[in-house]
């Protein structure tokens, strides 16, 4: 049993990037699916596929994105912020800016999971799940 599935999701991506894997397979949940869509929309992953047949909840297959010239991963750092033991919340006015707007923070709001930029635009706050840059 995994006590923090979001940390497991981020660690699997971090480990796959460190090992220069092309594809990483992760057990699925609705929150992880939303986070994967955000990573794809922001250009941090090449593609993804939701496979619902393999287990009860299914799996997510993520194709990681690498720079063509340097063969370096697009994801430099992916870091968990709000943990089960210490939740981090931010109001609409105090949402974090990652690398002065070059990175993203994934926020879980009452309007769904979104980036810090979207949350600022919609003027909603929420739980700061992770930083990606």
Secondary structure, DSSP 8 states (H G I E B T S, - for coil): --S-HHHHHHHHHHHHHHTT-SEEEEE--HHHHHHHHHHHHTTSEEEEEEE-SSSSS-EEEEEE-B-TTT--BS---EEE-S-SSS--EE-GGG---GGGGTSEEEEEETTEEEEHHHHHHHT--EEEEEEE-
